[in-house]
Every structure is written in structure tokens, then in C-alpha cells.
């Protein structure tokens, strides 16, 4: 309780919060990787279950090589086939999610560095993300 005649001083001004702490970014990145791997594993497991239910009794044909069907050679084909409930496509969708997880980590890192206004890391991370995207798109030669 204030004494009579004494003026109360205002609370100290807090410095504006520019962004996340380094520890918070590390925790978010770790959680992103955990969630990405868990989701991709669940999708692969679900696809494996669908595949085994439908084709579990079929025997292997070791005498001839059969590659992936044309519909499973592109991202759009995988998405359409997975939406139709085809087990192999759902498995491949899970693998695509697994591949996308570290790419999402780099993209999130870029966002964090932009928020921190760290130009050097923004440039480096942008370059890494561009390399990843170019190589995943098959444009790297």
C-alpha cells in the first residue's frame, strides 16, 4: 500500500519482443520434425494395412521385374490414387510426407530467420530451400 503523499512510479517499460528465442525455435523445429515423422509413419502404416487386406494373399513373382505403375510416378498421380484408397499409393503418400518433413523444417527456419531479421541466415536458408525444391522438382539435371 502506498504511503500518503508518495507518488507511485509506473511499471518499467518492457522491451518489445522481436521474435522467438533460440530455444523456442529449436523446440518448434523439433516438434515439427516429430509430428511430420509421426504423420508419415501413420500414413504408411494405414497404406500397408490397406495393401495387405487387398493383396496379402498374392504370391511374389521373382522371375520378372514389375516397376511402379505410371499413376504412382508423379505427385498428382499418387494423390489421386491415394484418394481412391489404393494401398500402394497411400504408402507412397506417406513417403512423400516423410520427404517433405525436412523441407518444411528448412521453410520454417527461413520464416524464423525472417522474423528475427537475420539477413545472413535468411540468405543461406533461402539458398538451401531453393536447392531442395529444385532437386525435388527434378530440375537439377
N, C-alpha and C positions, 0 to 999 in steps of 0.2 A: 504494500500500500504506500502511495506517495505521501511525503510529508507536506503539510500546508506550505504553500509558497514555492515549493520546488517544482520546476518545470520538468515534464517527462521528455526524455530525448527520444526521437524517432528511432525505430529499429534500424540496424545497419543495413545499408543497401546491399543486395546480393548481386554478385556479378552475373551478367547474362550467361545462360548455359548455351554455349556454341554448338554442342553436339554430344555424342556419346563418349564415355570414357573408353580407353583402350580395352579395359577389362570387359565392359558391356558389349563392345563389338566382338571380342573373342567369344563371349558366351552366345551371342546371337548367331555367329558363324558356326559354332559347334552345334547349336540346336538345329540350324538349317541342314547341316550335313546329316545329323541323326535322323531328322524327320524325312529327308529325301531318301536315305537308305532304307528306312523302315517302310515307307510307302512303296518303294520299288520292290522290296522283298515281298510285301503283301500281294502286290500285283502279280509278280512272278509265281508265287505260291498258288494264287487263285487260278492263273492260267494253266499251271501244271495240273491242278485238280481237274479243271475242265478237260484238258487234253487226255488225262488218264481215264476219266469217265467215258469219254467218247472213243478213244483209240487204245486203251490199255491192253486189250486182248490181241492186238495185231502184232505179229512177229516181225523181227527186223529182217531186212533184205541186204545182207552183207556183200552180195555179189555185184551189186550195182549202186552207183552213187546217184542220189537224187538231191539236187540243190533246193534252195528255198523257192517256193512259188513266187511268181512275179509280183503278186499282191503284197508280199512281205519284204520287198526290196526298196520300198520308199516309205517315208514317214506317213504320208497320206494314206497309202495302201494299208499300213499297219493300223492306223487309226480307224479306218473303215472296217477292216476285218475284226478288230478288237470290239468295235461297237456291235458287230454282228454276233459276238460271243464265240469266236473261233479261238481255241485254246493256244495254238502256236502264236497267234497274233497278240494275245493277251500277255504271253510270256515275253515276246519281243517288246511290247509296250513297257513292261516293267524294266527291261534292259535299257530302253531309251530313257526312262526316268532316272535310272542309275547313272547313265552317261550325262544327263542334264544336271545332276546334283552339283558336281564341282563347277560347272559352268555358271550355275545360279550363285554359287559361293563367290566367284570372281565378280559377277554382276553386282551382288550385294556389297562386296568390298569397294567397288567403284562408287556406289551410292554413298557409302560411309565416308570415303575419302573426299567426295564432292561436298558432303555436308560439313566436313572439317576444313574445307578449303585448302587441302594439301595438294598443291599443284603437281609436285614431283610424283607422288603416288597415283594421282589421277591419270597422269600421262602414262606411267608404267602399266597400271591396271587396264587402261583403255587399250593399250597395245596388246597385252596378253589376251584380253577378251576378244579383240579383233582377230588375233591369230587363231584362237579356239573356234570362233564362229566360221571363219574362212575354211579351216581344216574340216570342221564337221559338215559344212555345206559341200565339200568336195571340190572347192575352187583352188586348192593349194597345189594342184598339179599332180 
